[in-house]
Amino acid sequence: MNDAKPGTCPECGIGCPSQKSLKRHRVKQHGVAFPYPVFKKRKKPVSVNDDHDDETRPDWNGTCSQCGESPIVPLTGLCGPCTWGEAETIGGNW
């Protein structure tokens, strides 16, 4: 069934009204796994701030070993909220 129409299941040939319903059909009926889209996080440039030393300057390239968020405190390897327990420190606001 290589000549199938865009809304036709390549496994069984059933026609589906949309690509979304075709995906749903293939997952439920044939066990086809579709990868979830991976979105790249926007990297903020590392700015030199006199208030931070190398151990506390936000590291935008690293991710928190606890929750996976960025930026991290290089000293701890954790993001601001995981390091200090304060929600206000999210996004390098420390």
Secondary structure, 3 states (H helix, E strand, C coil): CCCCCCCECCCCCCECCCHHHHHHHHHHHHCCCCCCCCCCCCCCCCCCCCCCCCCCCCECCCCCCCCCCCCEECCCCEEHHHHHCCHHHCCCCC
